[in-house]
Each structure stands twice: as C-alpha cells, then as structure tokens.
Amino acid sequence: MTFKILKDIFKCAKLALFISSGIAVFFTLIYFIFYQGKDISLFGFIKNALYYIGCFGFLISAGFFIQKNATRPLTYQDAWNKMFSVLNLGLVIMFVSLFICFYGMIVQICIGY
C-alpha cells in the first residue's frame, strides 16, 4: 500500500514537472513579448507564475475537499485507476500543485533570492 502511494506521488511529481516546464515556456514568451525592456527578471517572473498557478491549484483542491460529493468515484474510475491506483482527483491536484510550488522554490534558489 505504501509503495502504491509513493508511486502515485512520483507520478504527480513527474506530471508537475511537465506542467511547470510548459508554464515556464509560456511565461518566457509572455516576458519577451511584453516585458523585455522593463526592469523585471525573467526567472523572477517565471518563479512568480509558478507560485501563482500552484496556489490556484491548492484552491481547486480545497474546493474538492470542501464540497460534499467531490470525492466520490469518477465516471471513468477504471481508467483513473490505471493511472493513479490510490489517490483520488482532489489529492492528485493537491500534490501536483505542491510540486509546482516546489519547482518554483527551485527556481528561486537558483536565482539567489
């Protein structure tokens, strides 16, 4: 059981890495289009975007835990169990958001704030 939970959390970390990479590419394009001449650091801009999107994911996962029927089995529960054997949708969103914030912290450590 513990191995399955760790396996699901590792899948969440991998998914968050892909999402964070996409966020970084998207906000790099936004930076070069709108903020290139300004006094804003690119890595600081990406770090803030990762934090904001991670916190928004925490809000969504909190909504899953507050709503009464949100943690019920999904319509496509068999397909979901192929991807994540133990975690439900609210927990997956929570862990992905957590890892997105962790990747933002890694960017923050790399730029030396």
Backbone torsions as a table, in degrees:
resi	resn	phi	psi	omega
1	MET	NA	-44.4	-179.8
2	THR	-64.8	-38.1	179.2
3	PHE	-64.7	-37.8	178.9
4	LYS	-66.6	-38.6	178.2
5	ILE	-65.7	-44.5	178.7
6	LEU	-64.2	-36.7	177.4
7	LYS	-64.5	-42.2	177.5
8	ASP	-65.8	-40.0	179.0
9	ILE	-66.7	-37.1	176.1
10	PHE	-64.7	-38.8	175.7
11	LYS	-63.1	-37.8	176.7
12	CYS	-64.0	-40.4	179.0
13	ALA	-64.8	-40.1	178.7
14	LYS	-66.6	-42.7	177.5
15	LEU	-63.1	-40.6	178.7
16	ALA	-66.4	-33.4	177.1
17	LEU	-64.4	-43.0	178.1
18	PHE	-66.2	-41.5	178.6
19	ILE	-65.2	-42.4	179.5
20	SER	-64.5	-37.3	176.9
21	SER	-64.4	-42.5	176.9
22	GLY	-63.7	-40.5	177.1
23	ILE	-62.4	-42.7	-179.1
24	ALA	-63.7	-42.4	179.3
25	VAL	-66.2	-44.9	-179.3
26	PHE	-61.9	-46.0	-177.8
27	PHE	-77.0	-19.7	170.5
28	THR	-66.8	-42.7	176.0
29	LEU	-62.9	-42.9	177.0
30	ILE	-59.9	-41.8	-179.8
31	TYR	-62.0	-47.0	-176.9
32	PHE	-71.5	-25.7	178.1
33	ILE	-77.8	-44.9	-170.2
34	PHE	-106.3	-28.7	-168.3
35	TYR	-121.2	17.3	-172.2
36	GLN	-64.6	-39.6	-178.6
37	GLY	-85.4	-5.9	-175.2
38	LYS	-83.6	171.8	-179.0
39	ASP	-95.4	58.6	179.3
40	ILE	-126.0	133.6	178.6
41	SER	-76.1	138.5	178.7
42	LEU	-63.5	-45.4	-178.3
43	PHE	-68.6	-34.5	174.4
44	GLY	-65.0	-37.4	177.5
45	PHE	-64.7	-43.4	178.6
46	ILE	-67.4	-41.2	178.5
47	LYS	-59.4	-46.5	179.3
48	ASN	-63.4	-39.4	178.7
49	ALA	-64.1	-41.0	178.2
50	LEU	-64.6	-41.5	177.4
51	TYR	-62.9	-45.7	-177.7
52	TYR	-63.8	-43.9	-178.6
53	ILE	-70.9	-36.7	175.6
54	GLY	-63.4	-41.6	178.1
55	CYS	-68.2	-34.9	175.3
56	PHE	-64.3	-37.6	175.2
57	GLY	-64.5	-36.1	174.8
58	PHE	-63.0	-38.6	176.9
59	LEU	-63.1	-41.3	178.5
60	ILE	-64.8	-43.3	179.9
61	SER	-67.5	-33.7	175.6
62	ALA	-64.3	-36.2	175.5
63	GLY	-63.2	-34.9	176.5
64	PHE	-65.1	-36.9	-177.5
65	PHE	-81.0	-25.7	179.5
66	ILE	-79.3	-40.8	-178.0
67	GLN	-69.2	140.1	-171.5
68	LYS	-69.1	-42.1	-173.6
69	ASN	-97.7	5.7	-172.0
70	ALA	-73.7	-26.0	-177.7
71	THR	-95.9	15.9	176.9
72	ARG	-69.9	165.2	176.3
73	PRO	-61.9	143.4	-177.2
74	LEU	-76.1	166.7	177.4
75	THR	-64.7	-40.2	179.0
76	TYR	-106.1	57.8	-174.9
77	GLN	-64.3	-35.2	-179.9
78	ASP	-65.7	-42.1	177.6
79	ALA	-67.2	-35.4	178.0
80	TRP	-66.2	-40.4	-178.9
81	ASN	-68.1	-21.0	174.2
82	LYS	-70.2	-33.9	179.9
83	MET	-85.6	-50.6	-177.7
84	PHE	-127.6	112.7	-173.1
85	SER	-80.4	-28.4	-174.8
86	VAL	-114.3	-42.8	-172.1
87	LEU	-78.2	142.8	173.8
88	ASN	-91.5	-178.7	-173.9
89	LEU	-63.4	-41.6	179.8
90	GLY	-62.6	-40.9	179.0
91	LEU	-69.9	-36.7	178.1
92	VAL	-64.4	-43.6	177.8
93	ILE	-62.8	-38.9	179.5
94	MET	-64.5	-46.6	-178.9
95	PHE	-68.8	-37.8	177.1
96	VAL	-63.2	-42.1	177.6
97	SER	-63.9	-39.6	178.1
98	LEU	-61.9	-44.6	-179.7
99	PHE	-71.3	-31.1	174.2
100	ILE	-62.9	-42.0	176.4
101	CYS	-65.4	-37.2	176.0
102	PHE	-62.3	-41.2	178.6
103	TYR	-67.0	-32.1	172.2
104	GLY	-64.1	-37.7	176.7
105	MET	-66.1	-36.5	177.6
106	ILE	-64.1	-42.1	176.4
107	VAL	-62.4	-40.4	179.4
108	GLN	-63.5	-40.9	178.4
109	ILE	-66.7	-38.0	-179.3
110	CYS	-66.5	-33.9	-179.7
111	ILE	-87.8	-9.4	171.4
112	GLY	82.6	30.8	176.6
113	TYR	-77.9	NA	NA
